[in-house]
Amino acid sequence: ILFIFNFIFWALGGTLLVLGIYLKIEYQSLDDVSDDNFGTWMYAIIIVGSVIFVISFLGCCGTLLQSNNLLMLYFMLLVLLVFGQIGCGVWAYFIREKIYTDLAEGLDNAVREVNGTKSNPGSSRVKEAIDSLQTIFKCCGSNGRADYTGNPPRSCCPVTEDDLPNCSEELYFKMGCKEKIPEHMKTNLWIIGSILGVLLFLEV
C-alpha cells in the first residue's frame, strides 16, 4: 500500500514539474512587460514538483528495500513538505490580487510604449513581448483593439490560410490581454491547486 501511495505521489510530483516547465516557457514574455517577476512563480512550481518527485522516489526505494533509515528520512522530509506546502498556499492566497494588479499595470504601460506614447530604451524588447503574448493568448492590446492608434500590430490578427499582410477590422482579436491572460492563468492555477490539494490529502 505504501508503495502504491508513493507511486501516485511520484506521478503527481512529476506532473507538477512538467506543468511548471510548460508554464515557465508560455509565460516567459510576461517578465518583459511587468515589474513582477512571473518567472519566479514558475520556478517555485518547478522546485516544489522536483522536491515531491525526489521525496516520493525515496519513499518507493525505502519500501522496496525495506530500509528503516530511508523510510525514517522519507517521513521526516514528508512532514517538512506538508508544512512548506501549507505555508506556500497561504502566501499565494494573500498575494494573488497583487499578481493580477501588477500584470494589468505592466500590460497598460507596455501597450502605451508600443503605441508610441511612452518612450523607453527597451521598446524593441517590449514590442516583441507584446507580439508574443498577443499571438499566444489570442488577445489584442491591454483592453482591446481600441488601445492602438491606427492599425494594431499583426499579432492582433489570427493567422489566415493566405497569411494576408493586412487584417480586416472584424478579424482582430476582440478580447484585451488584461482580461485574457488572467483568465488563462486562473485555469492553470486551479489545476496546480488541485494537484497540490490531492498531494496534501495523501501526505496527511
N, C-alpha and C positions, 0 to 999 in steps of 0.2 A: 504493500500500500504506500509506504514512504517513497519507494522508487517511482511509482505512478504519479504521486503528488509532485515529486521533483521534476519529472519529465514534463508535466503540464507547466510547472513553474519555469522550466528552462525554455519551453516553446514560447510562452508569453513574453519572457525576457528578450528572446531573440526577435520576436515581432516588434516589440517596443524599440529595440535597437535599429532595426531596418526602417521603421517608420520615422525615427529621429533623423536618420541619414537622408531619407527621402525629403522630409520637410526642410532640412538644412539646405538642400540643393534648390528646392522650389521657392523658398523664401529668401534666397541669397540677396536678391536685389533690394529687399526692404532695408538692409543695412545702409544703403546709399541714399535713402530718402527719409530716414527717420533718425532722430538723435538716440532713440532707444536701440540698443544692440540686440536685434532679434536673433542673431546667430548664437548668442549666449544661451537663450532659452532652448534652442535646438541642441546645443552641446550638452545641456543639462539632461535632456531626454536621452541622448545617446549614452551619457555616462551612467544614468540610472539603469537603462536597458542592459548595458555591459556588466554592471555590478550584479544585477539579478541573474544574468546569464551565467556568470562565473560562480556565484554562490550556489545556484541550483545544480550546476555541474559537480561542484564539490559535494553536495548532498547525495547525488547519484553515485559518485565514486565511493563515498563513505558507506552507503547502503550495500553496494555490490561487494565491497571488500570487507564489510562488517568491521570497519575500523572505528573504535571508540574515540580516538583522537580526532579523526576527520569529522565525525558526527558532532563532537563537542564544539569544534571550531565552527562548523556549519550552523549550529543552533545559536552560538554567540553572535555570529555575523547576521543571522536572521533577525535577532532581537534588535540589533542596531539598525538594520534596514527598515524595520517596521516603524521605529521612531523617526527615522530620516524621511520616510515617505509621508508620514502624518505631518511633519514639520513643513515639508515642501508643499504639500497640499493646502495647508492653512495659509502659507505665504502667497502661493499662486492665487488663491481665492481673493485675498485682500488687495492684490496689485493688478488684478485683471482689467479693471477700468482704466488704470493708468496706461496700460499697454495700448488699449484702443484709442485713448486720447492722444498719446504720443504719435501713434500711427496716422491719425487724422490730421494732426498739425503738420507732420512730415510730408504727407501727400499734398496738402494745400500749398506748402512752401515749394515743393519740388515742381508742381504743375505751374506755379507762377514763374518759377525760374525758367522752365522750358518755354513758357509762353512769352518770355522776353520782358516781363515786368519786374524781374528781380535779378540783379547781376551777382554772379558768383564765379570764381575761377574754376570751380568744379562742374560747370554746367554741362559739359560733354558727357561726363560720367553719369550725372543725374539724368540726362536725356536717355542714355542707354538703359538706365534702371527703369525709368518710366515706360519706355517702349517694351521692355521685357515683362514688366508687371501687367501692362495692358494686353499683351499677347497671351500670357499665361492664364490670367484670370478673366479675360474677355470683358474688359471694362474700359471706360474712356474718361480721362481726366480724374479729378478728385471727386467732383459732384456730378459729372456728366459731360456730354459733348459741349455744352454751353461754356465750359471753363476756358475753351480755346477761342481766341480771336482768329477769324479766318478758318482755313482748313485745319482740322486736327491732324496729329501725326498718323501715318499709315497704319500704325499699330492699333489704332482705334477701330479699324475696319477688319472684319473677318476675311481671311484669305479665300478668294474665289477660285474657281477652276481656271479661269482665264488670267488670274493674277493681274487684274486691272491696275494701272498706275494711279487712277483716281477712284475715290469711293463716293457713291451717291449718298445723299443725306439720310435716306431711310435705312441704309445698311450699317451705319455706325453703331457701335455697342451703346445701348441705352443707359445701362447702369454705371454709376461712377465707382471708381476703385475704393473710395472711402466706405462704400456700402458693401461692395462685392468681396473684398479681401477679408474683412472681419467675419463675414458670413461663412467664408471658406475656412477661416481659422477656427471658428467655433465648432464646425463639424469635426475637424481633426482633433481639437482639444477634447471634444466629447468622446471620441474613440480612445484617445490616450487616457482620459479619466476613467473610462470603463475598464480598460486593461489594468490600470493601477488599482481600481476598486476590487477587481477579481483577485489580483495578486495579494492585496491586503487581506481579503477574506480568507484566502488559502494560508497566508502566513499566520493569521491569528487562530 
